[in-house]
Amino acid sequence: GGTGIGSLNWLLRTLTGALFGLASVWLAYPLLEAGLADIRQQLERQLVRAGVLGSKTEVRRPWKLGAPHPGEYTGNEPS
């Protein structure tokens, strides 16, 4: 048939497949981004309440600076 590599049919199928893939991403990416933005805002609010986020742009990781992980028992807690 005319579907072997090097034939015009193969070239056209490759080009139209690539165009379809690009168009699908162009259509779907903004929709996914808009849908996930709400989830991100909810998660950021929860992390701010939990004390993991100090602001909406900076994640505080005190355990990377030698401090215990949040919620970890160290034995030094006030009674």
C-alpha positions in Angstrom: 0.0 0.0 0.0 0.9 3.6 0.2 1.5 3.7 3.9 5.2 2.9 4.0 7.8 5.4 5.3 8.7 7.8 2.5 5.3 7.8 0.8 3.1 10.8 0.5 0.4 9.1 2.6 2.9 8.6 5.4 4.0 12.2 5.3 0.4 13.6 5.3 -0.7 11.2 8.1 2.3 12.4 10.2 1.7 16.1 9.6 -2.1 15.9 10.3 -1.4 13.8 13.4 1.1 16.4 14.7 -1.4 19.2 13.9 -4.1 17.3 15.8 -1.9 16.8 18.8 -0.9 20.4 18.9 -4.5 21.6 18.5 -5.6 19.2 21.3 -3.0 20.6 23.7 -3.8 24.2 22.7 -7.4 23.5 23.5 -7.0 21.4 26.6 -4.2 23.1 28.4 -6.1 26.4 29.3 -9.1 24.3 30.4 -7.0 22.2 32.7 -5.1 25.2 34.0 -8.4 27.0 34.9 -9.8 23.9 36.5 -6.7 23.3 38.6 -6.4 27.0 39.7 -9.3 26.5 42.1 -7.8 23.4 43.6 -4.4 25.2 44.0 -6.1 28.1 45.8 -7.9 25.7 48.2 -4.6 23.9 48.9 -2.7 27.1 49.5 -5.3 28.2 52.0 -5.1 24.9 53.8 -1.3 25.1 53.8 -1.3 28.6 55.2 -3.7 27.5 58.0 -1.4 24.5 58.7 1.6 26.9 58.9 3.5 25.2 56.0 3.1 28.3 53.8 4.1 31.6 55.2 2.9 33.4 52.1 1.4 32.4 48.9 4.8 32.3 47.2 7.2 30.9 49.8 7.0 27.4 51.3 8.6 27.2 54.7 10.5 24.0 55.3 12.0 24.3 58.8 13.0 20.7 58.8 15.5 21.4 56.1 17.3 23.8 58.4 17.8 21.3 61.1 14.5 21.9 62.9 12.2 19.0 63.5 9.6 18.1 60.9 6.2 19.7 61.8 4.3 17.4 64.1 7.4 15.4 65.0 7.9 14.7 68.7 11.2 15.9 70.0 10.8 15.6 73.8 11.3 19.4 74.2 7.6 20.3 74.0 6.3 22.4 76.9 4.0 20.6 79.2 
